[in-house]
Amino acid sequence: MARHTQAHLTRKIERFRSEDYKQLKKEQMEYYMGAKLLEVGVDPKSVIYRWSMEHKGKDEEWTISAYWGDSKDKVLQEEQESNA
């Protein structure tokens, strides 16, 4: 069975919330992602993280994505190609 090489965590945050509140939520999501990676045997310091945000009505949908192994290499290559 193939091993996973990426993980994603999504949360909705009300758009009217303060920037301090949003920053706190982002830090909580980063902490939770790191803990989950440790649970599955992945070193959180060996992965790359990428954030995305999408407006959904009165909310913002924040997603943190973690990539390692083949997925990490692919993301870095795609970013390098798009910056060339």
C-alpha positions as CSV (number, residue, x, y, z in Angstrom):
1,M,0.0,0.0,0.0
2,A,1.4,3.4,-1.0
3,R,2.2,5.8,1.8
4,H,0.7,9.2,2.0
5,T,3.0,12.2,1.3
6,Q,0.7,15.1,2.0
7,A,-1.9,16.2,4.5
8,H,-4.5,19.0,4.6
9,L,-6.4,20.7,7.4
10,T,-9.2,23.1,6.7
11,R,-11.1,25.5,9.1
12,K,-13.7,28.2,8.6
13,I,-13.1,31.5,10.3
14,E,-15.6,34.3,10.3
15,R,-14.4,37.2,8.1
16,F,-15.3,39.9,10.6
17,R,-12.8,38.5,13.2
18,S,-9.7,40.5,14.1
19,E,-6.3,39.8,12.6
20,D,-5.1,38.7,16.1
21,Y,-7.9,36.1,16.3
22,K,-7.1,34.8,12.8
23,Q,-3.4,34.6,13.6
24,L,-4.1,32.7,16.8
25,K,-6.3,30.2,14.8
26,K,-3.5,29.8,12.2
27,E,-1.0,29.0,15.0
28,Q,-3.4,26.5,16.5
29,M,-3.9,24.8,13.1
30,E,-0.1,24.7,12.6
31,Y,0.3,23.1,16.1
32,Y,-2.5,20.5,15.4
33,M,-1.0,19.7,12.0
34,G,2.4,19.1,13.6
35,A,0.9,16.8,16.2
36,K,-0.9,14.8,13.6
37,L,2.2,14.4,11.5
38,L,4.1,13.1,14.6
39,E,1.2,10.6,15.2
40,V,1.8,9.1,11.7
41,G,5.5,9.1,12.0
42,V,6.4,12.2,9.9
43,D,8.9,14.7,11.3
44,P,7.0,18.1,11.2
45,K,10.3,19.9,10.6
46,S,11.0,17.9,7.4
47,V,7.9,19.0,5.6
48,I,7.0,22.1,3.7
49,Y,3.8,23.9,4.6
50,R,1.6,26.0,2.3
51,W,-1.5,28.1,3.2
52,S,-4.5,28.8,1.1
53,M,-7.6,30.9,1.8
54,E,-10.9,31.1,0.1
55,H,-13.9,33.4,0.7
56,K,-17.1,31.5,1.4
57,G,-19.9,33.9,2.1
58,K,-19.4,35.4,5.5
59,D,-16.5,33.1,6.2
60,E,-12.9,32.6,5.2
61,E,-11.9,29.0,4.6
62,W,-8.2,28.5,5.6
63,T,-6.3,25.4,4.6
64,I,-2.8,24.4,5.7
65,S,-1.2,21.7,3.6
66,A,1.9,19.7,4.5
67,Y,4.0,18.0,1.9
68,W,6.9,15.5,2.3
69,G,8.7,12.9,0.2
70,D,7.6,12.8,-3.4
71,S,4.9,15.4,-2.9
72,K,7.4,17.9,-1.4
73,D,9.7,17.5,-4.4
74,K,6.8,18.0,-6.8
75,V,5.5,21.1,-5.1
76,L,9.0,22.7,-5.0
77,Q,9.5,21.8,-8.6
78,E,6.2,23.4,-9.7
79,E,6.9,26.5,-7.7
80,Q,10.4,26.8,-9.2
81,E,8.9,26.4,-12.7
82,S,6.2,29.0,-12.1
83,N,8.9,31.5,-10.8
84,A,11.1,31.0,-13.9
